[in-house]
């Protein structure tokens, strides 16, 4: 049961006030998972699974867990502990003015996605890499990357920027790509 009243904040969205007047958000502490290990499953087998039981116990002891009516744990995140602004559901980015590839995405948006979803030195993958914008931004942010595309134009564009890349780490890989695309 929630202790206080609900308030609205432009930076953080829906806030709940505790008995001391401090405002907080509730963050889900569960993920959806499967009871079945087979690839054929019934949607009724999809259940909520607690992410980290040890962390849940620790946060519960600190009084930072709120339980929903359905018995799902939610973590209290106090606004004074929040860093930066809450990102909205709709992102507004302008398309590239002179795209090198027809499906090129805004670079700032790609940087945001990569930075939010991975850590430096981790691997990211773009299964339809097109002109390679995602791969270039991944490289700029210190990520290792895998790019996949079957289009010859896309392969040539990616070969070009890899060759022009300051660090010639890819010379052996480019030779292999060229050999494979000539077959």
C-alpha positions in Angstrom: 0.0 0.0 0.0 1.3 3.4 -0.9 2.0 5.7 2.0 1.5 9.1 0.6 -0.2 11.0 -2.1 0.7 11.1 -5.8 2.3 14.2 -7.4 3.3 15.0 -10.9 6.8 16.2 -11.8 8.0 17.3 -15.3 11.5 15.8 -14.7 10.6 12.5 -13.1 6.9 11.8 -14.1 4.6 10.2 -11.5 5.9 10.7 -7.9 4.7 9.2 -4.6 5.2 11.1 -1.4 6.3 9.1 1.7 5.4 9.9 5.3 8.3 12.3 5.6 7.3 14.2 2.4 10.1 12.9 0.3 9.0 12.0 -3.3 10.0 8.8 -5.0 9.3 6.7 -8.1 8.5 3.0 -8.2 10.8 0.9 -10.5 9.9 -2.6 -11.5 12.0 -5.3 -9.9 10.8 -8.2 -12.1 11.3 -9.4 -15.6 9.1 -11.7 -17.7 10.3 -15.3 -18.0 9.2 -18.7 -19.1 8.3 -21.8 -17.0 8.8 -24.0 -20.1 12.3 -24.8 -21.5 10.9 -25.9 -24.9 10.4 -23.6 -27.8 6.7 -24.5 -27.9 5.0 -22.7 -25.0 1.6 -21.5 -23.8 1.3 -17.8 -23.1 0.0 -18.8 -19.6 3.5 -20.0 -18.9 5.0 -16.5 -19.1 5.5 -15.3 -15.5 7.3 -12.5 -13.6 10.7 -13.5 -12.2 12.5 -11.5 -9.6 15.7 -10.1 -11.1 18.1 -10.5 -8.1 16.9 -12.1 -4.8 19.9 -11.0 -2.8 19.5 -7.4 -3.9 15.7 -7.6 -3.2 16.5 -8.8 0.4 19.0 -6.0 0.9 16.6 -3.3 -0.4 13.8 -4.8 1.6 15.9 -4.4 4.8 16.6 -0.8 3.9 12.8 -0.2 3.4 13.3 0.5 -0.3 10.8 -2.1 -1.6 7.1 -1.5 -2.1 4.9 -4.5 -2.8 2.0 -4.2 -5.3 -1.5 -5.6 -4.9 -0.4 -8.5 -7.1 2.6 -9.2 -4.8 5.2 -7.8 -7.3 8.2 -6.0 -5.7 8.9 -2.4 -6.8 12.0 -0.5 -5.9 11.6 3.0 -4.4 13.9 5.5 -6.2 13.9 8.8 -4.4 14.1 11.9 -6.7 17.0 13.4 -4.8 19.0 10.2 -5.8 18.0 10.5 -9.5 20.7 11.6 -11.9 19.6 13.8 -14.8 16.2 13.9 -16.4 13.8 11.0 -17.1 13.7 10.2 -20.8 10.3 10.5 -22.3 8.5 7.7 -24.2 8.7 9.7 -27.5 12.1 10.9 -28.7 12.3 13.7 -31.2 15.3 13.5 -33.5 15.6 15.0 -37.0 16.5 12.8 -39.9 19.9 13.1 -41.5 20.0 15.9 -44.1 22.2 14.1 -46.6 22.0 10.4 -45.9 24.7 8.2 -47.3 22.2 5.3 -47.2 18.4 5.3 -47.6 17.6 4.0 -44.1 20.3 6.1 -42.2 19.3 7.0 -38.6 20.1 10.1 -36.6 23.5 9.8 -35.0 22.5 11.4 -31.7 19.7 8.8 -31.4 22.1 6.0 -32.1 24.6 7.3 -29.5 21.8 7.5 -26.9 20.7 3.9 -27.6 24.2 2.5 -27.5 25.2 4.4 -24.4 22.0 3.4 -22.5 22.0 -0.3 -23.5 25.7 -1.2 -23.2 28.9 -0.5 -21.4 32.3 0.5 -22.8 34.2 -2.5 -24.2 31.0 -4.6 -24.5 29.7 -6.0 -27.8 26.8 -4.6 -29.7 25.2 -5.9 -32.9 23.2 -4.4 -35.8 21.6 -7.1 -37.9 20.6 -4.7 -40.7 23.6 -2.3 -40.5 23.0 -0.6 -43.8 25.4 2.3 -44.1 27.1 1.5 -40.8 26.0 4.5 -38.7 25.3 2.3 -35.7 28.7 0.6 -36.1 30.5 3.9 -36.4 28.9 5.3 -33.2 29.6 2.0 -31.4 33.2 2.4 -32.3 33.3 6.0 -31.2 31.8 5.0 -27.8 34.4 2.3 -27.2 32.2 -0.7 -28.0 33.1 -3.8 -30.0 30.5 -4.4 -32.8 29.1 -6.9 -35.2 27.4 -5.6 -38.3 25.3 -7.8 -40.7 23.7 -6.8 -44.0 23.2 -8.7 -47.3 23.0 -5.7 -49.5 26.1 -5.2 -51.8 25.7 -1.3 -51.4 25.7 -1.6 -47.6 28.7 -3.9 -47.6 30.7 -1.5 -49.9 29.8 1.5 -47.7 30.9 -0.3 -44.6 34.1 -1.5 -46.2 34.8 2.2 -47.2 34.5 3.6 -43.7 36.4 0.8 -42.1 39.3 1.4 -44.5 39.2 5.1 -43.8 39.0 4.5 -40.1 41.9 6.1 -38.2 42.9 2.9 -36.4 43.6 0.2 -39.0 42.4 -2.6 -36.8 40.2 -3.9 -39.5 42.6 -4.5 -42.4 42.6 -8.3 -42.0 38.8 -8.4 -41.7 38.4 -6.1 -44.7 40.5 -8.4 -46.9 38.3 -11.4 -45.8 35.1 -9.4 -46.5 36.4 -8.4 -50.0 37.2 -12.1 -50.7 33.8 -13.2 -49.6 31.9 -10.5 -51.6 33.8 -11.3 -54.8 32.6 -14.9 -54.8 
